[in-house]
Amino acid sequence: MAKKVLIISTSLRGRSNSEILARECERGAKEAGHQVEYISLKGKDIKFCKGCLSCQTKGVCVLKDDVAAIMEKVKEAESIVFATPVYYYEMCGQMKTLLDRLNPLYSSDYKFRNIYMIATAAEEEDSTFEKAYNGLQGWVDCFEKAALSGLVAGGGIGDANDAAEHKEIMKKAYELGGIL
């Protein structure tokens, strides 16, 4: 059954490794017949959450930037894929800032049920992605109708634009697109 899928690339570097894998996931999702939208955070104006909690009573954030449009797409998607580079064993700052700003969705009638992560890092150890994945798990835990459903971990991808040379990881990203 075709789903409404949103893929969010959080790296700010052009043709980053996580973006390359996200695009491969997008290709797999489209070929599987899903309705897919791809968003890159490059060039987006995303302010830091001020912690005012106005969103809890108003249902919208008081900050005026590009997050409102992204949030609407997140709210309407059935499956969401976040793609991030891993820096210092954690998701990139842009991704964390976006997750913080999606707080108004907490009390909304969101449609997303399955959340996935694609992550790349120079390190290859099994533990490399644990903190980033756990960080996303913490966000997902706040949405009782959603589940963190999988990770494509691209370890050992250190050089810029290197992901396409890692055929097994590219295959996993493509296959993720088919199972969303």
N, C-alpha and C positions, 0 to 999 in steps of 0.2 A: 504494500500500500504506500503510495507516494506521500511524503511528508513535506511540510514547510520547514526548510533548513536554513539556519543562519550561521555563517562562518565568519568569525571575527579574528583578523590578523592584528596582533597587538604590537608587533615590532615596528619601530620607526625607520629602520634601515631598508632601503630599496632592495628588492630581490633577496631578502634575508632568508636564511635557511628555514625558519619556521614558516615564512610566507610561501616558500617553494612547496613545502609539505601541505600547507593549507590549500594551495591551488590544486595540488594533486588530489586531495580529499574532495574538493569542489568538483573536479572532473569525474571522480568516481560516483559522487552523489547525483550529478546530472545524468550520467549514463545509466544510473539505476532508476531514473525517472522522477527523482525528487525535484521539488520547486526550491531552487537554491538562490540565496542572496549572499554576496561576499562583501564584507566591509573591512577596510584597512583603517587603522587609527592614524596612519601617516597623514599629516596636514590637518588633523581634527583639533579643534579647540576644546580641551577637556580640563576643566578646573578641578582643584582639589576640594573634596567635601569639607565643609566648615564645621560639621558636627552640630548644627543648630537644631536638627530633628524636626524642622518644619514639614518635611516630607511625610512624617508620620501622621500629621493632622490634616495637611492639605492634599496629600497624594501626589504632589509634584515637588520638584526641587526648586529652590529659590534662585539658584545660579542659572545664568543664561549663557549657554554655549551649545556645542554640538551633541551633548549627551541626550537631550530630550528626543531627538530624532532617532538616535541609536536605541534608546530605551524602548521606544515604540516598536521597533523591529524585534528586539529581544522579547518583548511581551507577546508578540503575535507568532513567534516561531515555535514549532513543536520540538525540534532538536536544535541544539546550539553546540558549535565547536569553537573553542577558544584556542588560538595558536599563539605560543609565546616562546621567546628565547628564555633560557634559564641562566640567570646571573646570580652568582653567589648562592647557588642551590635553591633559588626561589624564582617565582614568576617575575616577569619584568614589571617595572613600576607603572607603566601605562596600563597594564592589565589590572593591577591592584587598584589603581585610581578609578578605573571604569567600574570595577566590581563595587567599590565603595559608593559610587554615585548611582548605582542601580537600586539603592535602598527603597525608593518609592514603589518599586514593584512588589515589595513584601506583602502589602495588603491589597494588591490588585488581583484581577482575574486573569493572571498570566496563563499562557498556553503551554509553555515549555515543560517537558517531562524528562527528556534525556539530555544530559550535558556531557560533553567530551572535551578532552584536552589533547592537543598536539604540542609537543615541546622538543626543543633542540638544545644541545649543550656540547661543549668540547669534551667534557668528562664522560667516561663510559661506565662508571661503576653503577651497580644496580640501584644504589641509594641516591643517585644524582637527582632524580625527579620527585622523590618522596615529599619534600617540603612544599614544592610548587603544587603538586597534586593535592596534598593535604590542605593547602591554602584555598584551593578551589572547592574542596570538599566542605570546608567551613562555610563558604558562601552558599553552596547548594543545600547544606543542612538547614538553612533558614527558610527554605521553600519546600514545604512538606509534600507537595505534589511532584517534586522533581527528584531525580537521582543522578549521581555522578556515575556514568556508565562505561567509561573507558579512557585509555591513554595510549597514544602512539608516541613512544619515547625515541627520539633520535639522538642517541648518545654517540660520542666520537665524531661529531660534526663541528669542527672548530674553525675551519677556513670559510671566509665569506663565499656565498653562492655555491657551497659544496654539497648541499643536500641531494641534488639530482644524481650525484655520483654514488650515492648509497642506495642501491637498487632495492634491497630488502625493506628498508624503511619507507622508500617511495611506494612500494607495493602495499605495505601496511596502511599508509595514509589513503591510498586509492581504495583499498578494501573497506576502510572505515566509512568512506562516503557511501558505499553500497548498503551498509547495515544500519545507517542512521534511522 
